[in-house]
C-alpha cells in the first residue's frame, strides 16, 4: 500500500483575512495574559491557576468594555489558547 500526500492552498477573501488577523491577535493576547497571570501567581503563592478559573474569568472579562473585542472572534479558539 502506497502513502499519498495532498497539498491544499487557501485563498481567503479580504473579509476572511481580517477575521483571521483578529482571531490570531486575540488568541495571542489571551495566551500571553494568562501566562503572565500564572507566572505571577506562582511566584507569589507557589500555587497554580487551573483551567476552570481561567475560563470563568475570561467569560467575565469578555463582558467588560475594555475586553469586549474578544466577543468578535471564535470562543473555541480562545478557550484552546488557555
N, CA, C and O atoms as CSV, one atom per row, in Angstrom:
chain,resi,resn,atom,element,x,y,z
A,1,UNK,N,N,0.840,-1.167,0.000
A,1,UNK,CA,C,0.000,0.000,0.000
A,1,UNK,C,C,0.896,1.244,0.000
A,1,UNK,O,O,1.806,1.356,0.821
A,2,UNK,N,N,0.643,2.150,-0.894
A,2,UNK,CA,C,1.430,3.376,-1.012
A,2,UNK,C,C,0.748,4.510,-0.257
A,2,UNK,O,O,-0.477,4.632,-0.262
A,3,UNK,N,N,1.558,5.330,0.385
A,3,UNK,CA,C,1.039,6.514,1.068
A,3,UNK,C,C,0.964,7.677,0.093
A,3,UNK,O,O,1.823,7.828,-0.776
A,4,UNK,N,N,-0.060,8.492,0.241
A,4,UNK,CA,C,-0.218,9.654,-0.617
A,4,UNK,C,C,-0.287,10.906,0.240
A,4,UNK,O,O,-0.747,10.880,1.381
A,5,UNK,N,N,0.168,11.967,-0.323
A,5,UNK,CA,C,0.103,13.255,0.363
A,5,UNK,C,C,-0.612,14.249,-0.541
A,5,UNK,O,O,-0.436,14.240,-1.759
A,6,UNK,N,N,-1.404,15.088,0.060
A,6,UNK,CA,C,-2.116,16.126,-0.670
A,6,UNK,C,C,-1.742,17.479,-0.105
A,6,UNK,O,O,-1.607,17.634,1.108
A,7,UNK,N,N,-1.577,18.439,-0.959
A,7,UNK,CA,C,-1.314,19.806,-0.545
A,7,UNK,C,C,-2.499,20.661,-0.957
A,7,UNK,O,O,-3.024,20.539,-2.064
A,8,UNK,N,N,-2.907,21.526,-0.042
A,8,UNK,CA,C,-4.019,22.425,-0.314
A,8,UNK,C,C,-3.556,23.850,-0.112
A,8,UNK,O,O,-2.710,24.122,0.740
A,9,UNK,N,N,-4.097,24.737,-0.875
A,9,UNK,CA,C,-3.771,26.160,-0.752
A,9,UNK,C,C,-5.073,26.922,-0.586
A,9,UNK,O,O,-6.046,26.663,-1.295
A,10,UNK,N,N,-5.091,27.847,0.335
A,10,UNK,CA,C,-6.281,28.652,0.573
A,10,UNK,C,C,-6.064,30.056,0.021
A,10,UNK,O,O,-4.967,30.607,0.114
A,11,UNK,N,N,-7.095,30.613,-0.541
A,11,UNK,CA,C,-7.081,31.992,-1.000
A,11,UNK,C,C,-8.260,32.710,-0.360
A,11,UNK,O,O,-9.324,32.835,-0.966
A,12,UNK,N,N,-8.063,33.189,0.887
A,12,UNK,CA,C,-9.185,33.814,1.589
A,12,UNK,C,C,-9.543,35.177,0.995
A,12,UNK,O,O,-8.702,35.880,0.436
A,13,UNK,N,N,-10.815,35.518,1.138
A,13,UNK,CA,C,-11.290,36.837,0.738
A,13,UNK,C,C,-10.768,37.872,1.729
A,13,UNK,O,O,-10.220,37.518,2.772
A,14,UNK,N,N,-10.937,39.137,1.406
A,14,UNK,CA,C,-10.468,40.201,2.293
A,14,UNK,C,C,-11.147,40.142,3.657
A,14,UNK,O,O,-10.498,40.374,4.677
A,15,UNK,N,N,-12.446,39.835,3.690
A,15,UNK,CA,C,-13.171,39.725,4.956
A,15,UNK,C,C,-12.616,38.585,5.807
A,15,UNK,O,O,-12.506,38.714,7.027
A,16,UNK,N,N,-12.270,37.482,5.172
A,16,UNK,CA,C,-11.714,36.340,5.887
A,16,UNK,C,C,-10.317,36.653,6.414
A,16,UNK,O,O,-9.955,36.211,7.504
A,17,UNK,N,N,-9.536,37.404,5.659
A,17,UNK,CA,C,-8.203,37.794,6.120
A,17,UNK,C,C,-8.299,38.639,7.388
A,17,UNK,O,O,-7.501,38.483,8.313
A,18,UNK,N,N,-9.286,39.536,7.417
A,18,UNK,CA,C,-9.483,40.378,8.591
A,18,UNK,C,C,-9.884,39.528,9.788
A,18,UNK,O,O,-9.378,39.727,10.892
A,19,UNK,N,N,-10.796,38.581,9.571
A,19,UNK,CA,C,-11.236,37.705,10.654
A,19,UNK,C,C,-10.085,36.838,11.170
A,19,UNK,O,O,-9.959,36.639,12.378
A,20,UNK,N,N,-9.255,36.326,10.277
A,20,UNK,CA,C,-8.086,35.541,10.696
A,20,UNK,C,C,-7.139,36.397,11.538
A,20,UNK,O,O,-6.652,35.947,12.575
A,21,UNK,N,N,-6.880,37.622,11.097
A,21,UNK,CA,C,-5.973,38.505,11.829
A,21,UNK,C,C,-6.530,38.828,13.214
A,21,UNK,O,O,-5.784,38.830,14.193
A,22,UNK,N,N,-7.834,39.100,13.306
A,22,UNK,CA,C,-8.457,39.371,14.606
A,22,UNK,C,C,-8.355,38.153,15.522
A,22,UNK,O,O,-8.023,38.274,16.701
A,23,UNK,N,N,-8.644,36.981,14.964
A,23,UNK,CA,C,-8.622,35.751,15.757
A,23,UNK,C,C,-7.225,35.471,16.289
A,23,UNK,O,O,-7.057,35.188,17.475
A,24,UNK,N,N,-6.223,35.547,15.424
A,24,UNK,CA,C,-4.856,35.270,15.862
A,24,UNK,C,C,-4.384,36.300,16.881
A,24,UNK,O,O,-3.679,35.952,17.829
A,25,UNK,N,N,-4.760,37.554,16.700
A,25,UNK,CA,C,-4.385,38.590,17.650
A,25,UNK,C,C,-5.019,38.375,19.012
A,25,UNK,O,O,-4.358,38.533,20.039
A,26,UNK,N,N,-6.311,38.012,19.028
A,26,UNK,CA,C,-6.996,37.786,20.303
A,26,UNK,C,C,-6.462,36.543,21.002
A,26,UNK,O,O,-6.308,36.537,22.223
A,27,UNK,N,N,-6.182,35.500,20.244
A,27,UNK,CA,C,-5.628,34.278,20.833
A,27,UNK,C,C,-4.268,34.566,21.453
A,27,UNK,O,O,-3.975,34.097,22.553
A,28,UNK,N,N,-3.448,35.325,20.763
A,28,UNK,CA,C,-2.130,35.676,21.286
A,28,UNK,C,C,-2.267,36.515,22.558
A,28,UNK,O,O,-1.529,36.306,23.521
A,29,UNK,N,N,-3.208,37.464,22.567
A,29,UNK,CA,C,-3.408,38.306,23.742
A,29,UNK,C,C,-3.880,37.486,24.936
A,29,UNK,O,O,-3.382,37.672,26.046
A,30,UNK,N,N,-4.837,36.580,24.725
A,30,UNK,CA,C,-5.353,35.742,25.811
A,30,UNK,C,C,-4.254,34.828,26.345
A,30,UNK,O,O,-4.104,34.693,27.559
A,31,UNK,N,N,-3.493,34.205,25.467
A,31,UNK,CA,C,-2.408,33.313,25.888
A,31,UNK,C,C,-1.388,34.066,26.742
A,31,UNK,O,O,-1.008,33.601,27.816
A,32,UNK,N,N,-0.951,35.221,26.263
A,32,UNK,CA,C,0.063,35.986,26.994
A,32,UNK,C,C,-0.477,36.529,28.313
A,32,UNK,O,O,0.248,36.569,29.307
A,33,UNK,N,N,-1.739,36.944,28.333
A,33,UNK,CA,C,-2.356,37.452,29.560
A,33,UNK,C,C,-2.380,36.373,30.642
A,33,UNK,O,O,-1.986,36.625,31.781
A,34,UNK,N,N,-2.837,35.182,30.290
A,34,UNK,CA,C,-2.946,34.120,31.294
A,34,UNK,C,C,-1.597,33.530,31.651
A,34,UNK,O,O,-1.399,33.083,32.781
A,35,UNK,N,N,-0.670,33.519,30.715
A,35,UNK,CA,C,0.679,33.060,31.042
A,35,UNK,C,C,1.311,33.990,32.073
A,35,UNK,O,O,1.931,33.528,33.031
A,36,UNK,N,N,1.157,35.289,31.881
A,36,UNK,CA,C,1.678,36.259,32.839
A,36,UNK,C,C,1.012,36.081,34.202
A,36,UNK,O,O,1.677,36.137,35.237
A,37,UNK,N,N,-0.298,35.866,34.196
A,37,UNK,CA,C,-1.015,35.688,35.462
A,37,UNK,C,C,-0.546,34.431,36.187
A,37,UNK,O,O,-0.360,34.447,37.404
A,38,UNK,N,N,-0.355,33.342,35.445
A,38,UNK,CA,C,0.104,32.099,36.061
A,38,UNK,C,C,1.509,32.248,36.641
A,38,UNK,O,O,1.791,31.741,37.726
A,39,UNK,N,N,2.381,32.935,35.927
A,39,UNK,CA,C,3.742,33.141,36.412
A,39,UNK,C,C,3.738,33.986,37.672
A,39,UNK,O,O,4.419,33.654,38.643
A,40,UNK,N,N,2.967,35.090,37.670
A,40,UNK,CA,C,2.915,35.962,38.849
A,40,UNK,C,C,2.346,35.238,40.062
A,40,UNK,O,O,2.864,35.380,41.169
A,41,UNK,N,N,1.270,34.455,39.858
A,41,UNK,CA,C,0.670,33.761,40.988
A,41,UNK,C,C,1.614,32.703,41.547
A,41,UNK,O,O,1.683,32.515,42.762
A,42,UNK,N,N,2.330,32.021,40.687
A,42,UNK,CA,C,3.264,31.013,41.178
A,42,UNK,C,C,4.401,31.658,41.967
A,42,UNK,O,O,4.825,31.130,42.996
A,43,UNK,N,N,4.893,32.795,41.485
A,43,UNK,CA,C,5.976,33.473,42.206
A,43,UNK,C,C,5.517,33.989,43.563
A,43,UNK,O,O,6.287,33.982,44.524
A,44,UNK,N,N,4.257,34.440,43.649
A,44,UNK,CA,C,3.747,34.987,44.906
A,44,UNK,C,C,3.324,33.909,45.890
A,44,UNK,O,O,3.684,33.966,47.066
A,45,UNK,N,N,2.553,32.914,45.416
A,45,UNK,CA,C,1.922,31.948,46.321
A,45,UNK,C,C,2.416,30.513,46.171
A,45,UNK,O,O,2.066,29.654,46.981
A,46,UNK,N,N,3.211,30.243,45.162
A,46,UNK,CA,C,3.640,28.873,44.842
A,46,UNK,C,C,2.439,27.962,44.556
A,46,UNK,O,O,2.471,26.770,44.862
A,47,UNK,N,N,1.375,28.539,43.964
A,47,UNK,CA,C,0.199,27.758,43.549
A,47,UNK,C,C,-0.039,27.986,42.066
A,47,UNK,O,O,0.431,28.969,41.492
A,48,UNK,N,N,-0.766,27.078,41.459
A,48,UNK,CA,C,-1.075,27.177,40.038
A,48,UNK,C,C,-2.510,27.643,39.819
A,48,UNK,O,O,-3.384,27.413,40.655
A,49,UNK,N,N,-2.736,28.294,38.699
A,49,UNK,CA,C,-4.081,28.691,38.294
A,49,UNK,C,C,-4.611,27.574,37.406
A,49,UNK,O,O,-3.971,27.212,36.419
A,50,UNK,N,N,-5.774,27.025,37.745
A,50,UNK,CA,C,-6.316,25.914,36.964
A,50,UNK,C,C,-7.191,26.443,35.828
A,50,UNK,O,O,-7.600,27.604,35.829
A,51,UNK,N,N,-7.470,25.571,34.863
A,51,UNK,CA,C,-8.194,25.954,33.659
A,51,UNK,C,C,-9.579,26.508,33.964
A,51,UNK,O,O,-9.989,27.494,33.351
A,52,UNK,N,N,-10.312,25.899,34.896
A,52,UNK,CA,C,-11.680,26.344,35.147
A,52,UNK,C,C,-11.721,27.775,35.666
A,52,UNK,O,O,-12.630,28.533,35.324
A,53,UNK,N,N,-10.759,28.147,36.476
A,53,UNK,CA,C,-10.695,29.524,36.957
A,53,UNK,C,C,-10.411,30.474,35.795
A,53,UNK,O,O,-11.018,31.540,35.690
A,54,UNK,N,N,-9.492,30.079,34.933
A,54,UNK,CA,C,-9.165,30.908,33.774
A,54,UNK,C,C,-10.381,31.075,32.861
A,54,UNK,O,O,-10.651,32.175,32.378
A,55,UNK,N,N,-11.102,29.999,32.627
A,55,UNK,CA,C,-12.265,30.053,31.742
A,55,UNK,C,C,-13.359,30.948,32.319
A,55,UNK,O,O,-13.973,31.724,31.587
A,56,UNK,N,N,-13.605,30.848,33.615
A,56,UNK,CA,C,-14.622,31.689,34.249
A,56,UNK,C,C,-14.227,33.156,34.199
A,56,UNK,O,O,-15.058,34.018,33.911
A,57,UNK,N,N,-12.974,33.440,34.476
A,57,UNK,CA,C,-12.521,34.824,34.454
A,57,UNK,C,C,-12.492,35.385,33.039
A,57,UNK,O,O,-12.720,36.579,32.845
A,58,UNK,N,N,-12.212,34.536,32.042
A,58,UNK,CA,C,-12.229,35.018,30.672
A,58,UNK,C,C,-13.657,35.352,30.243
A,58,UNK,O,O,-13.868,36.321,29.515
A,59,UNK,N,N,-14.638,34.565,30.684
A,59,UNK,CA,C,-16.036,34.863,30.374
A,59,UNK,C,C,-16.447,36.200,30.979
A,59,UNK,O,O,-17.155,36.981,30.345
A,60,UNK,N,N,-16.006,36.459,32.194
A,60,UNK,CA,C,-16.303,37.741,32.834
A,60,UNK,C,C,-15.542,38.880,32.149
A,60,UNK,O,O,-16.044,39.999,32.038
A,61,UNK,N,N,-14.343,38.581,31.701
A,61,UNK,CA,C,-13.523,39.588,31.035
A,61,UNK,C,C,-14.158,40.027,29.717
A,61,UNK,O,O,-14.067,41.198,29.346
A,62,UNK,N,N,-14.800,39.095,29.005
A,62,UNK,CA,C,-15.452,39.411,27.737
A,62,UNK,C,C,-16.608,40.390,27.920
A,62,UNK,O,O,-16.951,41.127,26.996
A,63,UNK,N,N,-17.207,40.399,29.107
A,63,UNK,CA,C,-18.350,41.264,29.363
A,63,UNK,C,C,-17.949,42.699,29.685
A,63,UNK,O,O,-18.797,43.591,29.699
A,64,UNK,N,N,-16.671,42.926,29.941
A,64,UNK,CA,C,-16.222,44.278,30.237
A,64,UNK,C,C,-16.062,45.065,28.942
A,64,UNK,O,O,-15.915,44.495,27.861
A,65,UNK,N,N,-16.093,46.375,29.076
A,65,UNK,CA,C,-15.954,47.238,27.902
A,65,UNK,C,C,-14.539,47.193,27.345
A,65,UNK,O,O,-14.336,47.287,26.134
A,66,UNK,N,N,-13.571,47.050,28.226
A,66,UNK,CA,C,-12.165,47.051,27.813
A,66,UNK,C,C,-11.821,45.849,26.928
A,66,UNK,O,O,-11.053,45.974,25.974
A,67,UNK,N,N,-12.391,44.692,27.249
A,67,UNK,CA,C,-12.093,43.469,26.502
A,67,UNK,C,C,-13.296,42.979,25.698
A,67,UNK,O,O,-13.396,41.783,25.422
A,68,UNK,N,N,-14.189,43.849,25.325
A,68,UNK,CA,C,-15.367,43.482,24.556
A,68,UNK,C,C,-15.037,42.957,23.162
A,68,UNK,O,O,-15.841,42.245,22.559
A,69,UNK,N,N,-13.864,43.304,22.653
A,69,UNK,CA,C,-13.464,42.844,21.318
A,69,UNK,C,C,-13.276,41.330,21.262
A,69,UNK,O,O,-13.237,40.756,20.174
A,70,UNK,N,N,-13.157,40.676,22.415
A,70,UNK,CA,C,-12.980,39.220,22.424
A,70,UNK,C,C,-14.243,38.499,21.967
A,70,UNK,O,O,-14.181,37.330,21.587
A,71,UNK,N,N,-15.382,39.175,21.998
A,71,UNK,CA,C,-16.637,38.561,21.553
A,71,UNK,C,C,-16.709,38.435,20.040
A,71,UNK,O,O,-17.527,37.671,19.527
A,72,UNK,N,N,-15.873,39.166,19.316
A,72,UNK,CA,C,-15.910,39.167,17.864
A,72,UNK,C,C,-15.303,37.914,17.244
A,72,UNK,O,O,-15.570,37.610,16.081
A,73,UNK,N,N,-14.492,37.186,18.003
A,73,UNK,CA,C,-13.803,36.018,17.446
A,73,UNK,C,C,-14.394,34.736,18.020
A,73,UNK,O,O,-15.221,34.768,18.932
A,74,UNK,N,N,-13.958,33.617,17.474
A,74,UNK,CA,C,-14.466,32.309,17.874
A,74,UNK,C,C,-14.076,31.989,19.311
A,74,UNK,O,O,-12.904,32.081,19.676
A,75,UNK,N,N,-15.047,31.619,20.114
A,75,UNK,CA,C,-14.785,31.356,21.531
A,75,UNK,C,C,-13.976,30.075,21.728
A,75,UNK,O,O,-13.229,29.964,22.701
A,76,UNK,N,N,-14.110,29.124,20.836
A,76,UNK,CA,C,-13.365,27.871,20.973
A,76,UNK,C,C,-11.867,28.115,20.809
A,76,UNK,O,O,-11.053,27.522,21.517
A,77,UNK,N,N,-11.512,28.984,19.878
A,77,UNK,CA,C,-10.090,29.316,19.690
A,77,UNK,C,C,-9.524,29.971,20.947
A,77,UNK,O,O,-8.384,29.713,21.332
A,78,UNK,N,N,-10.338,30.826,21.587
A,78,UNK,CA,C,-9.874,31.478,22.818
A,78,UNK,C,C,-9.718,30.466,23.951
A,78,UNK,O,O,-8.754,30.531,24.714
A,79,UNK,N,N,-10.656,29.539,24.063
A,79,UNK,CA,C,-10.569,28.536,25.117
A,79,UNK,C,C,-9.380,27.626,24.918
A,79,UNK,O,O,-8.739,27.222,25.888
A,80,UNK,N,N,-9.078,27.299,23.687
A,80,UNK,CA,C,-7.928,26.428,23.432
A,80,UNK,C,C,-6.612,27.143,23.737
A,80,UNK,O,O,-5.611,26.489,24.029
A,81,UNK,N,N,-6.601,28.458,23.674
A,81,UNK,CA,C,-5.358,29.179,23.975
A,81,UNK,C,C,-5.103,29.229,25.479
A,81,UNK,O,O,-3.991,29.544,25.903
A,82,UNK,N,N,-6.120,28.922,26.295
A,82,UNK,CA,C,-5.898,28.882,27.741
A,82,UNK,C,C,-5.036,27.692,28.093
A,82,UNK,O,O,-4.730,27.476,29.266
